[in-house]
């Protein structure tokens, strides 16, 4: 199955330990310069947990994701009228695809959280940055996080996990390819369906990037790098950082 098809219905329980509130608080500070009711773009919004928190801060948020199953969950959880769009970001399609769906230069800021950027492999990273840039006004901000090399090599690596959470259970196996700098996640999910369990299987692939590669792609897309910090804090990232938070600014602001 495609990533997040089987996971969608249990995703919020799967990620119950995520510090969405902490992420939202950091973003509130990162976007302190924005006017009330500024327009935000939540890229790879998933089930909309962060979208809802950003809306609660007064922002007007549009969510986009490649997974129809995840967007279905978001639509059920978010207030009626929250704009949600299915967009295949980072693909070989036209760079203006996102802007054509949500409005060119129509947003004051964008976010892309929970290591979603690591899914954009190779040239997909540049295409993602180009699409987000096209949807931001000049001077607009883009905040995203990435899993670092240390996270993919030393934490995920060739490990495996599993748990039984009652209404669903899972087996998660990781395979690291040092030449490609990728980790392949092989996830087998068993979801309760009456007296039985449905089996679903998904394969995910993440790649780590150097600072030079991210900075180069950002500049090519028309961004400047404002900061790189440790996991939604104001502390500078270090070699031990597992998740980096990047803040970019689209060129052309006053």
N, C-alpha and C positions, 0 to 999 in steps of 0.2 A: 504494500500500500504506500501511497505518497505520504511524506512526513505530515504528521498532525491530523491525519484522517481518523485513525483508531484512537489516538490520544485525546482528541478534542473533547469528548464527553466526560473524561475524567481529569482533564488538564488542570483545573483549578485545585483539585485535591492533590494531584501530582506535585504541584508547585506551591503548596500551602506554606512552605517555609520561606518563600521569596519575600524580601523586604521591600515590597512595593511602596509602602508608606515612606520609607527612608529614601528610596529613589525619587519619589515625588517631591519630598522636602528639598533634596539637593537640586532638582530641576527648578523648583520655585526660586531658589537663590540664583541659579544660572540665568533665569529669565527675569531677574529683578528689573531690568531696564524696560521691559515691555509694558505697554499700556494695559489697563484692565480690559478683559474680553478680547485679548489678542488671539489671533488665529494660529492654532498649533496643528501639526501633522504628526500622528502617531504611526510610524512606519513599522510594519510587522506587529500590529496591535494585538494579535492573538484573540483571547476571549474578552479583552477590553478592561482588565483589572486596572491597569495604569491609566487608561483613557478616562475611566470614571473618576479617579483621584485628581487628574488634571482638570477635568470639568468642574470638580468640586472646588478647585482653586479659582474658578471664574473664567478659565480659558474656553474658547470655542474650539473644540477638537474634532478633527476628521481622522478616522481610522482607516488604514489600508493593510491588506494582508493577501498572501497568495493562496491561503487555504480557505475554501468555502466552508468547510466544517467548523473552523475556528471562528469565522465571521458569523456563522449561525448562532454560536454560543454567545458571541458579543452582542448581537442584535437582541437576544433574549434578556441580557443582563443590563444593557445600557438604557438610559432614558430614551423614549421615542423621539425620533428626529435626529439622533446622532448620525452624521453622515458616515457610511461605511462602504468601502469599495474594494473589490477583488482586483488586484493588479499583480502581474508576474514580474516583480522587480528583479533587476540584475540579469535578465535574460538577454538574448541577442536581438530583441525587439527594438523599436525606435526609442531613443533616449527621452523623447518628449511624452512617452505614454502616460507616466504618472501625472505630469502637468495637465495633459488633456483631460484627465479624469477629475482632478481636484481643483484645477485652475492654475494657469501659469503665473508665477510670482505672486501667488495669492496668500501665502502664509508667512507669519512673522518668525516662526521657529519650527523645528522638527526634532523628534526624538526617535531613537531606534534602540530598544533595550533588550536585556537578557540574552546577550551574545548572538543576537540575530545576524549581526554583520559577519560573523564567522562562517555563515552559510553561503556567502557570496564569494565563490571561488574564482581565482585567477582574475581575468578581466571583468568578471562580475562585480568586483569591488568598485572599479571605476564607473561602470554603468549605474550602480546604485547611487554613487555620489553625484553623477550627472543628473539623474532623475530627480533626486532630492533638491539639488541646486535649482533646477527648472521650476520647482514648485514654491521656492522661497523668494521673497522680495530681496532686493539688494540690501546687504547688511544683516540679513536674517541669520539666525543661529541654528546650528545642527549639533545636538548632543547625542552621542551613542556610546555603547560599551563594546569591548571585545575580550574574549578569552585570550590569554597570553600564551606564549610558547610554553612557559612553565606549567600552565594549567593543562594544556593538551598533552604534553609529554609526560609530566610527573604525576598528575592527578588522574587524568583519564587514561592515557597510555594504553596498555593492553589489559585493563582491569575489567571486572564484571560485578554487577550488583543485582539485587533482587529483593522483593518484599511482598507481603500479603497484607493488603489494606482493607480486607473484608469484601467490599463490593467489586474490587479488582485486585489483581496481582500482576507482577511483571518480572521479566528477566531482561537485564540490560548488559550487553557485551560490547566492549570497545576494542577496536583494532587500530593501532597507530602505524602510519606509514611515514617514516622519517624522510624519505626522498621527496614525497609529495607534500610533506608537512601537514598531513590531514589525520583526523580521527574519524573512523566510521563507527557510528552507533547502530547496533543491531538490537532492536527493542521488540520483544514478544510480550504482548498484553493479553490478559485473560479477564474479561469483563462479565460480571454476573448478568445473566439473562434468564430470569425466573429461577428454576431449580438447576440450571446449567450455566456454563460459562462459554462466552464467545472468544475465540482466539483471533487476534490480529497481530500482524507483523509489520514493522516499519524500519526503514533504513535511513539514517541521517548522516550527513557528511559535513564536517567543519574543518576549516583551514586556519592556521595562525599566520599573522603577517608581522613583518618588521616595522619599526617606526618609520623607516625610510620609505617603505612601500606605501604605508597609509598616507604619509605626508605627501608623497609624489602624486598619488591618485587624487587626494584632496585638492592639490594645487591645479592639476589638470582640469578638474571639474569647476574651478573658480572659487575655491575656499582658501582661507588662511587658517592655520592652527593657532588657537588661543591658549589651550591648556591640555595636558594629559595628566590625569590624577589617578589615585588608587581607589577604585571601587566606590564611586559616588561619595567621595570625600574631597576635601581641599588639600589633602596630602599629595605631594608629588609621587608619581609611579616609581617603583624601584624594581630591580631584577627579581625580587620575591613576589611582586604583585601577581595575583591570579586573574583579576579582571581590571582592565583599564577603562577609564571614562574619558572620552575625547570631547572637546568643545571646538567646533569650527564656526567660522563666520563667512558668509557668502560675500564676495567682493562687491564693491559698488555702493556701500553705505556711506552716509554723510559723515 
